[in-house]
Amino acid sequence: MRTALIATTLAAATFLGACSHEPMSTAASLPSAAAAPTQGQVVVTYAPPTTREDLTMTAVKYCKQQFQSKGARYLSDDWAGHTVYSCEG
């Protein structure tokens, strides 16, 4: 009987603990784009664990909006949260 009570108490505590957390915001981990010092390039700033695909999509979106280009080509990454792309097309 005591084992069942302990198990039930632990299950309830685990459930309540899981429910009390607010959902994590993904906005903080989304990459952002800004113009690079060189014309026609974009710097995408990110935080791990951002994927290369997310970075490329962000760069392409920025290039389309700012330069009416059709795509972006990867140039470099400093591995400290800054990736450079060239807007093409």
GROMACS elastic network, one bead per residue, 0.5 to 0.9 nm:
[ bonds ]
;  ai    aj funct       b0    kb
    1     4     6  0.52182   500
    1     5     6  0.63290   500
    1     6     6  0.87871   500
    2     5     6  0.50686   500
    2     6     6  0.62448   500
    2     7     6  0.86201   500
    3     6     6  0.51476   500
    3     7     6  0.61199   500
    3     8     6  0.85548   500
    4     7     6  0.50908   500
    4     8     6  0.60731   500
    4     9     6  0.85229   500
    5     8     6  0.51163   500
    5     9     6  0.60735   500
    5    10     6  0.85954   500
    6     9     6  0.50531   500
    6    10     6  0.61091   500
    6    11     6  0.85349   500
    7    10     6  0.51739   500
    7    11     6  0.61164   500
    7    12     6  0.85955   500
    8    11     6  0.51069   500
    8    12     6  0.61431   500
    8    13     6  0.85780   500
    9    12     6  0.51613   500
    9    13     6  0.61168   500
    9    14     6  0.85691   500
   10    13     6  0.50716   500
   10    14     6  0.60672   500
   10    15     6  0.85316   500
   11    14     6  0.51486   500
   11    15     6  0.61430   500
   11    16     6  0.86270   500
   12    15     6  0.50675   500
   12    16     6  0.60822   500
   12    17     6  0.83993   500
   13    16     6  0.51739   500
   13    17     6  0.59215   500
   13    18     6  0.84954   500
   14    17     6  0.50800   500
   14    18     6  0.61394   500
   14    19     6  0.86261   500
   15    18     6  0.52200   500
   15    19     6  0.62467   500
   15    20     6  0.87560   500
   16    19     6  0.50615   500
   16    20     6  0.61444   500
   17    20     6  0.53375   500
   17    21     6  0.70424   500
   18    21     6  0.59974   500
   19    22     6  0.78723   500
   21    24     6  0.85205   500
   22    25     6  0.88754   500
   25    28     6  0.65467   500
   25    29     6  0.81453   500
   26    29     6  0.54344   500
   26    30     6  0.65524   500
   27    30     6  0.53548   500
   27    31     6  0.86995   500
   28    31     6  0.82781   500
   28    47     6  0.83073   500
   29    46     6  0.69435   500
   29    47     6  0.58157   500
   29    48     6  0.74114   500
   29    49     6  0.78028   500
   29    50     6  0.69964   500
   30    45     6  0.88559   500
   30    46     6  0.67665   500
   30    47     6  0.76573   500
   30    50     6  0.72646   500
   30    54     6  0.79942   500
   30    55     6  0.88166   500
   30    58     6  0.89704   500
   31    44     6  0.63380   500
   31    45     6  0.55083   500
   31    47     6  0.71776   500
   31    50     6  0.73395   500
   31    54     6  0.72681   500
   31    55     6  0.63913   500
   31    58     6  0.67931   500
   32    43     6  0.83338   500
   32    44     6  0.55272   500
   32    45     6  0.53001   500
   32    46     6  0.66874   500
   32    55     6  0.84563   500
   32    58     6  0.69317   500
   32    59     6  0.85511   500
   33    42     6  0.65298   500
   33    43     6  0.57088   500
   33    45     6  0.62525   500
   33    46     6  0.89680   500
   33    55     6  0.89045   500
   33    58     6  0.66575   500
   33    59     6  0.65324   500
   33    61     6  0.89838   500
   33    62     6  0.65598   500
   34    41     6  0.88978   500
   34    42     6  0.57354   500
   34    43     6  0.54345   500
   34    44     6  0.65255   500
   34    45     6  0.80810   500
   34    59     6  0.89763   500
   34    62     6  0.79240   500
   35    38     6  0.80374   500
   35    39     6  0.79587   500
   35    40     6  0.79600   500
   35    41     6  0.63758   500
   35    43     6  0.60933   500
   35    44     6  0.87621   500
   35    62     6  0.88285   500
   35    66     6  0.89952   500
   36    39     6  0.69754   500
   36    40     6  0.77388   500
   36    41     6  0.52852   500
   36    43     6  0.53366   500
   36    84     6  0.76078   500
   36    85     6  0.87769   500
   37    40     6  0.89548   500
   37    41     6  0.76036   500
   37    42     6  0.84025   500
   37    43     6  0.88915   500
   38    41     6  0.58449   500
   38    42     6  0.83034   500
   39    42     6  0.85334   500
   39    86     6  0.89324   500
   40    63     6  0.80660   500
   40    67     6  0.74055   500
   40    85     6  0.87741   500
   40    86     6  0.60988   500
   40    87     6  0.54711   500
   40    88     6  0.79329   500
   41    63     6  0.81039   500
   41    72     6  0.85466   500
   41    84     6  0.69461   500
   41    85     6  0.56286   500
   41    87     6  0.56106   500
   41    88     6  0.89782   500
   42    59     6  0.66152   500
   42    62     6  0.76303   500
   42    63     6  0.74417   500
   42    72     6  0.86987   500
   42    83     6  0.82680   500
   42    84     6  0.57455   500
   42    85     6  0.53089   500
   42    86     6  0.63617   500
   42    87     6  0.72139   500
   43    59     6  0.77668   500
   43    82     6  0.62918   500
   43    83     6  0.55696   500
   43    85     6  0.64499   500
   43    86     6  0.89734   500
   44    55     6  0.65732   500
   44    56     6  0.85705   500
   44    58     6  0.72374   500
   44    59     6  0.65255   500
   44    81     6  0.79865   500
   44    82     6  0.56558   500
   44    83     6  0.51339   500
   44    84     6  0.62863   500
   44    85     6  0.77310   500
   45    55     6  0.83446   500
   45    80     6  0.89490   500
   45    81     6  0.53737   500
   45    83     6  0.65240   500
   45    84     6  0.89133   500
   46    49     6  0.85136   500
   46    50     6  0.65167   500
   46    55     6  0.76791   500
   46    80     6  0.85301   500
   46    82     6  0.64162   500
   46    83     6  0.80250   500
   47    50     6  0.60796   500
   47    80     6  0.84038   500
   47    81     6  0.57679   500
   47    82     6  0.89149   500
   48    51     6  0.79432   500
   48    81     6  0.77696   500
   50    53     6  0.83100   500
   50    54     6  0.64909   500
   50    55     6  0.72495   500
   51    54     6  0.52492   500
   51    55     6  0.64839   500
   51    56     6  0.87567   500
   52    55     6  0.50228   500
   52    56     6  0.61191   500
   52    57     6  0.85878   500
   53    56     6  0.51252   500
   53    57     6  0.61271   500
   53    58     6  0.85789   500
   54    57     6  0.51747   500
   54    58     6  0.61770   500
   54    59     6  0.86469   500
   55    58     6  0.51736   500
   55    59     6  0.62273   500
   55    60     6  0.86664   500
   55    83     6  0.77570   500
   56    59     6  0.50403   500
   56    60     6  0.60736   500
   56    61     6  0.85207   500
   56    71     6  0.89745   500
   56    72     6  0.71061   500
   56    73     6  0.80684   500
   56    74     6  0.75757   500
   56    85     6  0.80622   500
   57    60     6  0.51203   500
   57    61     6  0.60996   500
   57    62     6  0.85912   500
   57    72     6  0.86200   500
   58    61     6  0.51997   500
   58    62     6  0.62303   500
   58    63     6  0.86419   500
   59    62     6  0.51374   500
   59    63     6  0.60776   500
   59    64     6  0.85622   500
   59    71     6  0.80098   500
   59    72     6  0.61455   500
   59    73     6  0.86014   500
   59    74     6  0.89673   500
   59    84     6  0.85691   500
   59    85     6  0.66409   500
   59    86     6  0.85183   500
   59    87     6  0.79385   500
   60    63     6  0.50796   500
   60    64     6  0.60849   500
   60    65     6  0.85933   500
   60    69     6  0.81427   500
   60    70     6  0.74266   500
   60    71     6  0.50604   500
   60    72     6  0.51311   500
   60    73     6  0.85739   500
   60    85     6  0.87458   500
   60    87     6  0.74407   500
   61    64     6  0.52219   500
   61    65     6  0.62580   500
   61    66     6  0.86394   500
   61    71     6  0.81321   500
   61    72     6  0.87823   500
   62    65     6  0.51724   500
   62    66     6  0.59618   500
   62    67     6  0.80117   500
   62    72     6  0.89941   500
   62    87     6  0.87217   500
   63    66     6  0.52832   500
   63    67     6  0.53018   500
   63    68     6  0.64099   500
   63    69     6  0.56662   500
   63    70     6  0.75164   500
   63    71     6  0.67371   500
   63    72     6  0.67719   500
   63    86     6  0.84006   500
   63    87     6  0.54677   500
   63    88     6  0.79346   500
   64    67     6  0.56642   500
   64    70     6  0.61824   500
   64    71     6  0.71013   500
   64    72     6  0.88871   500
   64    87     6  0.82430   500
   65    68     6  0.57782   500
   65    69     6  0.79761   500
   66    69     6  0.80249   500
   67    70     6  0.88636   500
   67    87     6  0.74921   500
   67    88     6  0.88278   500
   68    89     6  0.81289   500
   69    72     6  0.79497   500
   69    87     6  0.62582   500
   69    88     6  0.55894   500
   70    87     6  0.77735   500
   70    88     6  0.62143   500
   70    89     6  0.50514   500
   71    86     6  0.84836   500
   71    87     6  0.59915   500
   71    88     6  0.53520   500
   71    89     6  0.65028   500
   72    85     6  0.58787   500
   72    86     6  0.53832   500
   72    88     6  0.55083   500
   72    89     6  0.84345   500
   73    84     6  0.86562   500
   73    85     6  0.52749   500
   73    86     6  0.50986   500
   73    87     6  0.64948   500
   73    88     6  0.69590   500
   74    77     6  0.85051   500
   74    83     6  0.78195   500
   74    84     6  0.64259   500
   74    86     6  0.65476   500
   75    83     6  0.76366   500
   75    84     6  0.54642   500
   75    85     6  0.51636   500
   75    86     6  0.66436   500
   76    82     6  0.84792   500
   76    83     6  0.57158   500
   76    84     6  0.52078   500
   76    85     6  0.71575   500
   77    80     6  0.78633   500
   77    81     6  0.77362   500
   77    82     6  0.58634   500
   77    84     6  0.62564   500
   78    81     6  0.68366   500
   78    82     6  0.58118   500
   78    83     6  0.65651   500
   78    84     6  0.87229   500
   79    82     6  0.66741   500
   79    83     6  0.77477   500
   80    83     6  0.87598   500
